[in-house]
Amino acid sequence: MLLAPLITGAIGAVIGASIVRKRGGNKKDMGQYAAGYGILFCVIGLFIAIFLARQAV
C-alpha cells in the first residue's frame, strides 16, 4: 500500500523523460520533466493509496 506513490512516481518520471526525448530535448530538459511528472504522479498515487486505505476500514 505504501509503495503505490513510489511506483507511480517512477512511472511518471519515465513518462516525462520519454516525452522530452520524443521532442528532442537535452539531458537537462529530460531531468526537469522527469522530476515534474514524477512529483505529479507521486501525488496522484498518494491520493489513490489514501482512498484505498480508507475504503478498507
PDB file of N, H, CA, C and O in Angstrom:
ATOM      1  N   MET A   1       0.828  -1.197   0.000  1.00  0.00           N
ATOM      2  CA  MET A   1       0.000   0.000   0.000  1.00  0.00           C
ATOM      3  C   MET A   1       0.871   1.258   0.000  1.00  0.00           C
ATOM      4  O   MET A   1       0.569   2.228  -0.696  1.00  0.00           O
ATOM      5  N   LEU A   2       1.938   1.236   0.774  1.00  0.00           N
ATOM      6  H   LEU A   2       2.182   0.448   1.340  1.00  0.00           H
ATOM      7  CA  LEU A   2       2.788   2.416   0.842  1.00  0.00           C
ATOM      8  C   LEU A   2       3.718   2.561  -0.359  1.00  0.00           C
ATOM      9  O   LEU A   2       4.318   3.618  -0.555  1.00  0.00           O
ATOM     10  N   LEU A   3       3.841   1.522  -1.153  1.00  0.00           N
ATOM     11  H   LEU A   3       3.354   0.663  -0.994  1.00  0.00           H
ATOM     12  CA  LEU A   3       4.700   1.598  -2.328  1.00  0.00           C
ATOM     13  C   LEU A   3       4.005   2.235  -3.523  1.00  0.00           C
ATOM     14  O   LEU A   3       4.659   2.571  -4.510  1.00  0.00           O
ATOM     15  N   ALA A   4       2.702   2.405  -3.450  1.00  0.00           N
ATOM     16  H   ALA A   4       2.170   2.132  -2.648  1.00  0.00           H
ATOM     17  CA  ALA A   4       1.958   2.950  -4.587  1.00  0.00           C
ATOM     18  C   ALA A   4       2.477   4.333  -5.022  1.00  0.00           C
ATOM     19  O   ALA A   4       2.665   4.550  -6.219  1.00  0.00           O
ATOM     20  N   PRO A   5       2.714   5.274  -4.091  1.00  0.00           N
ATOM     21  CA  PRO A   5       3.246   6.572  -4.551  1.00  0.00           C
ATOM     22  C   PRO A   5       4.632   6.470  -5.186  1.00  0.00           C
ATOM     23  O   PRO A   5       4.940   7.197  -6.131  1.00  0.00           O
ATOM     24  N   LEU A   6       5.460   5.577  -4.671  1.00  0.00           N
ATOM     25  H   LEU A   6       5.210   4.987  -3.903  1.00  0.00           H
ATOM     26  CA  LEU A   6       6.801   5.427  -5.247  1.00  0.00           C
ATOM     27  C   LEU A   6       6.744   4.819  -6.640  1.00  0.00           C
ATOM     28  O   LEU A   6       7.461   5.244  -7.546  1.00  0.00           O
ATOM     29  N   ILE A   7       5.888   3.825  -6.800  1.00  0.00           N
ATOM     30  H   ILE A   7       5.306   3.480  -6.064  1.00  0.00           H
ATOM     31  CA  ILE A   7       5.765   3.177  -8.106  1.00  0.00           C
ATOM     32  C   ILE A   7       5.196   4.150  -9.131  1.00  0.00           C
ATOM     33  O   ILE A   7       5.706   4.249 -10.247  1.00  0.00           O
ATOM     34  N   THR A   8       4.136   4.872  -8.752  1.00  0.00           N
ATOM     35  H   THR A   8       3.722   4.791  -7.846  1.00  0.00           H
ATOM     36  CA  THR A   8       3.550   5.822  -9.697  1.00  0.00           C
ATOM     37  C   THR A   8       4.507   6.981  -9.975  1.00  0.00           C
ATOM     38  O   THR A   8       4.518   7.523 -11.081  1.00  0.00           O
ATOM     39  N   GLY A   9       5.307   7.362  -8.982  1.00  0.00           N
ATOM     40  H   GLY A   9       5.298   6.922  -8.085  1.00  0.00           H
ATOM     41  CA  GLY A   9       6.306   8.403  -9.215  1.00  0.00           C
ATOM     42  C   GLY A   9       7.361   7.975 -10.211  1.00  0.00           C
ATOM     43  O   GLY A   9       7.777   8.762 -11.061  1.00  0.00           O
ATOM     44  N   ALA A  10       7.797   6.729 -10.110  1.00  0.00           N
ATOM     45  H   ALA A  10       7.459   6.089  -9.420  1.00  0.00           H
ATOM     46  CA  ALA A  10       8.781   6.211 -11.065  1.00  0.00           C
ATOM     47  C   ALA A  10       8.188   6.111 -12.466  1.00  0.00           C
ATOM     48  O   ALA A  10       8.858   6.417 -13.453  1.00  0.00           O
ATOM     49  N   ILE A  11       6.939   5.685 -12.550  1.00  0.00           N
ATOM     50  H   ILE A  11       6.395   5.436 -11.749  1.00  0.00           H
ATOM     51  CA  ILE A  11       6.272   5.622 -13.855  1.00  0.00           C
ATOM     52  C   ILE A  11       6.162   7.016 -14.456  1.00  0.00           C
ATOM     53  O   ILE A  11       6.384   7.201 -15.652  1.00  0.00           O
ATOM     54  N   GLY A  12       5.818   7.998 -13.623  1.00  0.00           N
ATOM     55  H   GLY A  12       5.638   7.848 -12.651  1.00  0.00           H
ATOM     56  CA  GLY A  12       5.721   9.382 -14.101  1.00  0.00           C
ATOM     57  C   GLY A  12       7.049   9.923 -14.588  1.00  0.00           C
ATOM     58  O   GLY A  12       7.104  10.649 -15.580  1.00  0.00           O
ATOM     59  N   ALA A  13       8.128   9.569 -13.888  1.00  0.00           N
ATOM     60  H   ALA A  13       8.083   8.979 -13.082  1.00  0.00           H
ATOM     61  CA  ALA A  13       9.452  10.032 -14.310  1.00  0.00           C
ATOM     62  C   ALA A  13       9.829   9.452 -15.668  1.00  0.00           C
ATOM     63  O   ALA A  13      10.403  10.148 -16.506  1.00  0.00           O
ATOM     64  N   VAL A  14       9.511   8.201 -15.882  1.00  0.00           N
ATOM     65  H   VAL A  14       9.045   7.636 -15.201  1.00  0.00           H
ATOM     66  CA  VAL A  14       9.806   7.565 -17.173  1.00  0.00           C
ATOM     67  C   VAL A  14       8.973   8.212 -18.277  1.00  0.00           C
ATOM     68  O   VAL A  14       9.476   8.472 -19.370  1.00  0.00           O
ATOM     69  N   ILE A  15       7.710   8.467 -17.990  1.00  0.00           N
ATOM     70  H   ILE A  15       7.302   8.255 -17.102  1.00  0.00           H
ATOM     71  CA  ILE A  15       6.843   9.107 -18.989  1.00  0.00           C
ATOM     72  C   ILE A  15       7.353  10.507 -19.322  1.00  0.00           C
ATOM     73  O   ILE A  15       7.412  10.887 -20.491  1.00  0.00           O
ATOM     74  N   GLY A  16       7.722  11.275 -18.291  1.00  0.00           N
ATOM     75  H   GLY A  16       7.674  10.966 -17.342  1.00  0.00           H
ATOM     76  CA  GLY A  16       8.227  12.630 -18.528  1.00  0.00           C
ATOM     77  C   GLY A  16       9.496  12.645 -19.356  1.00  0.00           C
ATOM     78  O   GLY A  16       9.644  13.468 -20.260  1.00  0.00           O
ATOM     79  N   ALA A  17      10.415  11.736 -19.051  1.00  0.00           N
ATOM     80  H   ALA A  17      10.294  11.068 -18.318  1.00  0.00           H
ATOM     81  CA  ALA A  17      11.666  11.683 -19.813  1.00  0.00           C
ATOM     82  C   ALA A  17      11.423  11.246 -21.257  1.00  0.00           C
ATOM     83  O   ALA A  17      12.074  11.741 -22.177  1.00  0.00           O
ATOM     84  N   SER A  18      10.490  10.324 -21.451  1.00  0.00           N
ATOM     85  H   SER A  18       9.962   9.922 -20.704  1.00  0.00           H
ATOM     86  CA  SER A  18      10.229   9.863 -22.817  1.00  0.00           C
ATOM     87  C   SER A  18       9.545  10.940 -23.657  1.00  0.00           C
ATOM     88  O   SER A  18       9.770  11.020 -24.864  1.00  0.00           O
ATOM     89  N   ILE A  19       8.716  11.764 -23.028  1.00  0.00           N
ATOM     90  H   ILE A  19       8.534  11.699 -22.047  1.00  0.00           H
ATOM     91  CA  ILE A  19       8.081  12.866 -23.760  1.00  0.00           C
ATOM     92  C   ILE A  19       9.139  13.834 -24.279  1.00  0.00           C
ATOM     93  O   ILE A  19       9.090  14.266 -25.431  1.00  0.00           O
ATOM     94  N   VAL A  20      10.096  14.169 -23.414  1.00  0.00           N
ATOM     95  H   VAL A  20      10.135  13.818 -22.479  1.00  0.00           H
ATOM     96  CA  VAL A  20      11.143  15.114 -23.837  1.00  0.00           C
ATOM     97  C   VAL A  20      12.046  14.486 -24.895  1.00  0.00           C
ATOM     98  O   VAL A  20      12.481  15.170 -25.821  1.00  0.00           O
ATOM     99  N   ARG A  21      12.328  13.200 -24.767  1.00  0.00           N
ATOM    100  H   ARG A  21      11.974  12.645 -24.015  1.00  0.00           H
ATOM    101  CA  ARG A  21      13.174  12.532 -25.758  1.00  0.00           C
ATOM    102  C   ARG A  21      12.523  12.571 -27.133  1.00  0.00           C
ATOM    103  O   ARG A  21      13.206  12.758 -28.140  1.00  0.00           O
ATOM    104  N   LYS A  22      11.195  12.394 -27.182  1.00  0.00           N
ATOM    105  H   LYS A  22      10.640  12.242 -26.364  1.00  0.00           H
ATOM    106  CA  LYS A  22      10.486  12.452 -28.467  1.00  0.00           C
ATOM    107  C   LYS A  22      10.533  13.856 -29.060  1.00  0.00           C
ATOM    108  O   LYS A  22      10.580  14.021 -30.279  1.00  0.00           O
ATOM    109  N   ARG A  23      10.519  14.867 -28.191  1.00  0.00           N
ATOM    110  H   ARG A  23      10.481  14.733 -27.200  1.00  0.00           H
ATOM    111  CA  ARG A  23      10.539  16.254 -28.659  1.00  0.00           C
ATOM    112  C   ARG A  23      11.943  16.764 -28.950  1.00  0.00           C
ATOM    113  O   ARG A  23      12.103  17.883 -29.439  1.00  0.00           O
ATOM    114  N   GLY A  24      12.962  15.964 -28.657  1.00  0.00           N
ATOM    115  H   GLY A  24      12.833  15.055 -28.260  1.00  0.00           H
ATOM    116  CA  GLY A  24      14.327  16.347 -28.983  1.00  0.00           C
ATOM    117  C   GLY A  24      14.996  17.221 -27.938  1.00  0.00           C
ATOM    118  O   GLY A  24      15.863  18.026 -28.280  1.00  0.00           O
ATOM    119  N   GLY A  25      14.619  17.088 -26.678  1.00  0.00           N
ATOM    120  H   GLY A  25      13.915  16.434 -26.400  1.00  0.00           H
ATOM    121  CA  GLY A  25      15.215  17.890 -25.617  1.00  0.00           C
ATOM    122  C   GLY A  25      16.557  17.334 -25.173  1.00  0.00           C
ATOM    123  O   GLY A  25      16.913  16.199 -25.491  1.00  0.00           O
ATOM    124  N   ASN A  26      17.294  18.151 -24.432  1.00  0.00           N
ATOM    125  H   ASN A  26      17.004  19.073 -24.173  1.00  0.00           H
ATOM    126  CA  ASN A  26      18.593  17.700 -23.938  1.00  0.00           C
ATOM    127  C   ASN A  26      18.443  17.044 -22.562  1.00  0.00           C
ATOM    128  O   ASN A  26      17.326  16.874 -22.075  1.00  0.00           O
ATOM    129  N   LYS A  27      19.559  16.675 -21.939  1.00  0.00           N
ATOM    130  H   LYS A  27      20.467  16.813 -22.335  1.00  0.00           H
ATOM    131  CA  LYS A  27      19.522  15.943 -20.665  1.00  0.00           C
ATOM    132  C   LYS A  27      18.928  16.778 -19.539  1.00  0.00           C
ATOM    133  O   LYS A  27      18.248  16.239 -18.666  1.00  0.00           O
ATOM    134  N   LYS A  28      19.173  18.085 -19.545  1.00  0.00           N
ATOM    135  H   LYS A  28      19.725  18.523 -20.254  1.00  0.00           H
ATOM    136  CA  LYS A  28      18.600  18.944 -18.504  1.00  0.00           C
ATOM    137  C   LYS A  28      17.083  19.011 -18.628  1.00  0.00           C
ATOM    138  O   LYS A  28      16.370  18.989 -17.625  1.00  0.00           O
ATOM    139  N   ASP A  29      16.602  19.092 -19.845  1.00  0.00           N
ATOM    140  H   ASP A  29      17.182  19.111 -20.660  1.00  0.00           H
ATOM    141  CA  ASP A  29      15.158  19.081 -20.064  1.00  0.00           C
ATOM    142  C   ASP A  29      14.553  17.756 -19.601  1.00  0.00           C
ATOM    143  O   ASP A  29      13.493  17.735 -18.976  1.00  0.00           O
ATOM    144  N   MET A  30      15.234  16.655 -19.912  1.00  0.00           N
ATOM    145  H   MET A  30      16.095  16.672 -20.420  1.00  0.00           H
ATOM    146  CA  MET A  30      14.735  15.350 -19.509  1.00  0.00           C
ATOM    147  C   MET A  30      14.664  15.240 -17.991  1.00  0.00           C
ATOM    148  O   MET A  30      13.705  14.688 -17.452  1.00  0.00           O
ATOM    149  N   GLY A  31      15.665  15.758 -17.307  1.00  0.00           N
ATOM    150  H   GLY A  31      16.444  16.206 -17.745  1.00  0.00           H
ATOM    151  CA  GLY A  31      15.660  15.726 -15.843  1.00  0.00           C
ATOM    152  C   GLY A  31      14.541  16.551 -15.251  1.00  0.00           C
ATOM    153  O   GLY A  31      13.896  16.137 -14.287  1.00  0.00           O
ATOM    154  N   GLN A  32      14.308  17.721 -15.828  1.00  0.00           N
ATOM    155  H   GLN A  32      14.832  18.057 -16.611  1.00  0.00           H
ATOM    156  CA  GLN A  32      13.264  18.595 -15.311  1.00  0.00           C
ATOM    157  C   GLN A  32      11.876  17.992 -15.540  1.00  0.00           C
ATOM    158  O   GLN A  32      11.038  18.007 -14.638  1.00  0.00           O
ATOM    159  N   TYR A  33      11.636  17.475 -16.713  1.00  0.00           N
ATOM    160  H   TYR A  33      12.317  17.463 -17.446  1.00  0.00           H
ATOM    161  CA  TYR A  33      10.336  16.860 -16.995  1.00  0.00           C
ATOM    162  C   TYR A  33      10.148  15.587 -16.171  1.00  0.00           C
ATOM    163  O   TYR A  33       9.049  15.312 -15.692  1.00  0.00           O
ATOM    164  N   ALA A  34      11.219  14.812 -16.008  1.00  0.00           N
ATOM    165  H   ALA A  34      12.112  15.036 -16.398  1.00  0.00           H
ATOM    166  CA  ALA A  34      11.121  13.595 -15.206  1.00  0.00           C
ATOM    167  C   ALA A  34      10.778  13.939 -13.759  1.00  0.00           C
ATOM    168  O   ALA A  34       9.961  13.257 -13.141  1.00  0.00           O
ATOM    169  N   ALA A  35      11.384  14.975 -13.220  1.00  0.00           N
ATOM    170  H   ALA A  35      12.048  15.529 -13.723  1.00  0.00           H
ATOM    171  CA  ALA A  35      11.077  15.385 -11.846  1.00  0.00           C
ATOM    172  C   ALA A  35       9.647  15.890 -11.729  1.00  0.00           C
ATOM    173  O   ALA A  35       8.937  15.532 -10.790  1.00  0.00           O
ATOM    174  N   GLY A  36       9.227  16.707 -12.661  1.00  0.00           N
ATOM    175  H   GLY A  36       9.804  16.998 -13.424  1.00  0.00           H
ATOM    176  CA  GLY A  36       7.870  17.253 -12.612  1.00  0.00           C
ATOM    177  C   GLY A  36       6.798  16.189 -12.734  1.00  0.00           C
ATOM    178  O   GLY A  36       5.851  16.157 -11.948  1.00  0.00           O
ATOM    179  N   TYR A  37       6.947  15.320 -13.717  1.00  0.00           N
ATOM    180  H   TYR A  37       7.717  15.345 -14.355  1.00  0.00           H
ATOM    181  CA  TYR A  37       5.977  14.243 -13.900  1.00  0.00           C
ATOM    182  C   TYR A  37       6.047  13.249 -12.743  1.00  0.00           C
ATOM    183  O   TYR A  37       5.023  12.704 -12.329  1.00  0.00           O
ATOM    184  N   GLY A  38       7.251  13.011 -12.221  1.00  0.00           N
ATOM    185  H   GLY A  38       8.083  13.453 -12.558  1.00  0.00           H
ATOM    186  CA  GLY A  38       7.390  12.101 -11.090  1.00  0.00           C
ATOM    187  C   GLY A  38       6.665  12.619  -9.858  1.00  0.00           C
ATOM    188  O   GLY A  38       5.992  11.855  -9.167  1.00  0.00           O
ATOM    189  N   ILE A  39       6.797  13.913  -9.577  1.00  0.00           N
ATOM    190  H   ILE A  39       7.345  14.533 -10.138  1.00  0.00           H
ATOM    191  CA  ILE A  39       6.106  14.506  -8.434  1.00  0.00           C
ATOM    192  C   ILE A  39       4.600  14.459  -8.640  1.00  0.00           C
ATOM    193  O   ILE A  39       3.857  14.117  -7.720  1.00  0.00           O
ATOM    194  N   LEU A  40       4.147  14.797  -9.832  1.00  0.00           N
ATOM    195  H   LEU A  40       4.750  15.075 -10.580  1.00  0.00           H
ATOM    196  CA  LEU A  40       2.712  14.789 -10.119  1.00  0.00           C
ATOM    197  C   LEU A  40       2.126  13.393  -9.942  1.00  0.00           C
ATOM    198  O   LEU A  40       1.098  13.231  -9.284  1.00  0.00           O
ATOM    199  N   PHE A  41       2.768  12.388 -10.520  1.00  0.00           N
ATOM    200  H   PHE A  41       3.603  12.520 -11.055  1.00  0.00           H
ATOM    201  CA  PHE A  41       2.256  11.028 -10.420  1.00  0.00           C
ATOM    202  C   PHE A  41       2.366  10.501  -8.996  1.00  0.00           C
ATOM    203  O   PHE A  41       1.535   9.701  -8.568  1.00  0.00           O
ATOM    204  N   CYS A  42       3.388  10.942  -8.251  1.00  0.00           N
ATOM    205  H   CYS A  42       4.063  11.592  -8.598  1.00  0.00           H
ATOM    206  CA  CYS A  42       3.537  10.524  -6.865  1.00  0.00           C
ATOM    207  C   CYS A  42       2.383  11.054  -6.019  1.00  0.00           C
ATOM    208  O   CYS A  42       1.858  10.331  -5.172  1.00  0.00           O
ATOM    209  N   VAL A  43       1.989  12.283  -6.232  1.00  0.00           N
ATOM    210  H   VAL A  43       2.416  12.870  -6.920  1.00  0.00           H
ATOM    211  CA  VAL A  43       0.854  12.854  -5.501  1.00  0.00           C
ATOM    212  C   VAL A  43      -0.432  12.123  -5.864  1.00  0.00           C
ATOM    213  O   VAL A  43      -1.250  11.838  -4.989  1.00  0.00           O
ATOM    214  N   ILE A  44      -0.618  11.823  -7.130  1.00  0.00           N
ATOM    215  H   ILE A  44       0.046  12.055  -7.841  1.00  0.00           H
ATOM    216  CA  ILE A  44      -1.805  11.072  -7.556  1.00  0.00           C
ATOM    217  C   ILE A  44      -1.799   9.686  -6.906  1.00  0.00           C
ATOM    218  O   ILE A  44      -2.836   9.227  -6.427  1.00  0.00           O
ATOM    219  N   GLY A  45      -0.650   9.019  -6.883  1.00  0.00           N
ATOM    220  H   GLY A  45       0.193   9.392  -7.271  1.00  0.00           H
ATOM    221  CA  GLY A  45      -0.542   7.706  -6.241  1.00  0.00           C
ATOM    222  C   GLY A  45      -0.806   7.777  -4.750  1.00  0.00           C
ATOM    223  O   GLY A  45      -1.374   6.850  -4.173  1.00  0.00           O
ATOM    224  N   LEU A  46      -0.394   8.877  -4.119  1.00  0.00           N
ATOM    225  H   LEU A  46       0.067   9.630  -4.588  1.00  0.00           H
ATOM    226  CA  LEU A  46      -0.650   9.050  -2.693  1.00  0.00           C
ATOM    227  C   LEU A  46      -2.147   9.162  -2.421  1.00  0.00           C
ATOM    228  O   LEU A  46      -2.653   8.548  -1.482  1.00  0.00           O
ATOM    229  N   PHE A  47      -2.853   9.935  -3.231  1.00  0.00           N
ATOM    230  H   PHE A  47      -2.441  10.434  -3.994  1.00  0.00           H
ATOM    231  CA  PHE A  47      -4.295  10.050  -3.056  1.00  0.00           C
ATOM    232  C   PHE A  47      -4.993   8.719  -3.309  1.00  0.00           C
ATOM    233  O   PHE A  47      -5.956   8.388  -2.616  1.00  0.00           O
ATOM    234  N   ILE A  48      -4.529   7.960  -4.279  1.00  0.00           N
ATOM    235  H   ILE A  48      -3.747   8.228  -4.841  1.00  0.00           H
ATOM    236  CA  ILE A  48      -5.110   6.643  -4.536  1.00  0.00           C
ATOM    237  C   ILE A  48      -4.878   5.716  -3.338  1.00  0.00           C
ATOM    238  O   ILE A  48      -5.783   4.988  -2.931  1.00  0.00           O
ATOM    239  N   ALA A  49      -3.663   5.745  -2.773  1.00  0.00           N
ATOM    240  H   ALA A  49      -2.928   6.337  -3.103  1.00  0.00           H
ATOM    241  CA  ALA A  49      -3.354   4.902  -1.617  1.00  0.00           C
ATOM    242  C   ALA A  49      -4.206   5.287  -0.412  1.00  0.00           C
ATOM    243  O   ALA A  49      -4.692   4.415   0.309  1.00  0.00           O
ATOM    244  N   ILE A  50      -4.391   6.591  -0.189  1.00  0.00           N
ATOM    245  H   ILE A  50      -3.997   7.299  -0.775  1.00  0.00           H
ATOM    246  CA  ILE A  50      -5.233   7.040   0.922  1.00  0.00           C
ATOM    247  C   ILE A  50      -6.671   6.611   0.702  1.00  0.00           C
ATOM    248  O   ILE A  50      -7.331   6.144   1.631  1.00  0.00           O
ATOM    249  N   PHE A  51      -7.158   6.765  -0.515  1.00  0.00           N
ATOM    250  H   PHE A  51      -6.622   7.144  -1.269  1.00  0.00           H
ATOM    251  CA  PHE A  51      -8.534   6.354  -0.821  1.00  0.00           C
ATOM    252  C   PHE A  51      -8.736   4.873  -0.581  1.00  0.00           C
ATOM    253  O   PHE A  51      -9.730   4.474   0.026  1.00  0.00           O
ATOM    254  N   LEU A  52      -7.800   4.043  -1.054  1.00  0.00           N
ATOM    255  H   LEU A  52      -6.993   4.367  -1.547  1.00  0.00           H
ATOM    256  CA  LEU A  52      -7.926   2.605  -0.865  1.00  0.00           C
ATOM    257  C   LEU A  52      -7.809   2.211   0.605  1.00  0.00           C
ATOM    258  O   LEU A  52      -8.495   1.291   1.051  1.00  0.00           O
ATOM    259  N   ALA A  53      -6.957   2.889   1.359  1.00  0.00           N
ATOM    260  H   ALA A  53      -6.400   3.636   0.998  1.00  0.00           H
ATOM    261  CA  ALA A  53      -6.835   2.583   2.785  1.00  0.00           C
ATOM    262  C   ALA A  53      -8.105   2.954   3.543  1.00  0.00           C
ATOM    263  O   ALA A  53      -8.504   2.249   4.471  1.00  0.00           O
ATOM    264  N   ARG A  54      -8.731   4.038   3.160  1.00  0.00           N
ATOM    265  H   ARG A  54      -8.407   4.610   2.407  1.00  0.00           H
ATOM    266  CA  ARG A  54      -9.957   4.432   3.846  1.00  0.00           C
ATOM    267  C   ARG A  54     -11.132   3.539   3.467  1.00  0.00           C
ATOM    268  O   ARG A  54     -12.056   3.365   4.261  1.00  0.00           O
ATOM    269  N   GLN A  55     -11.108   2.977   2.272  1.00  0.00           N
ATOM    270  H   GLN A  55     -10.357   3.118   1.626  1.00  0.00           H
ATOM    271  CA  GLN A  55     -12.172   2.064   1.860  1.00  0.00           C
ATOM    272  C   GLN A  55     -12.042   0.712   2.562  1.00  0.00           C
ATOM    273  O   GLN A  55     -13.038   0.006   2.722  1.00  0.00           O
ATOM    274  N   ALA A  56     -10.835   0.344   2.981  1.00  0.00           N
ATOM    275  H   ALA A  56     -10.027   0.917   2.851  1.00  0.00           H
ATOM    276  CA  ALA A  56     -10.608  -0.941   3.623  1.00  0.00           C
ATOM    277  C   ALA A  56     -11.095  -0.956   5.069  1.00  0.00           C
ATOM    278  O   ALA A  56     -11.282  -2.027   5.646  1.00  0.00           O
ATOM    279  N   VAL A  57     -11.300   0.204   5.653  1.00  0.00           N
ATOM    280  H   VAL A  57     -11.148   1.074   5.184  1.00  0.00           H
ATOM    281  CA  VAL A  57     -11.714   0.280   7.069  1.00  0.00           C
ATOM    282  C   VAL A  57     -13.209   0.178   7.193  1.00  0.00           C
ATOM    283  O   VAL A  57     -13.741   0.222   8.302  1.00  0.00           O
TER     284      VAL A  57
END
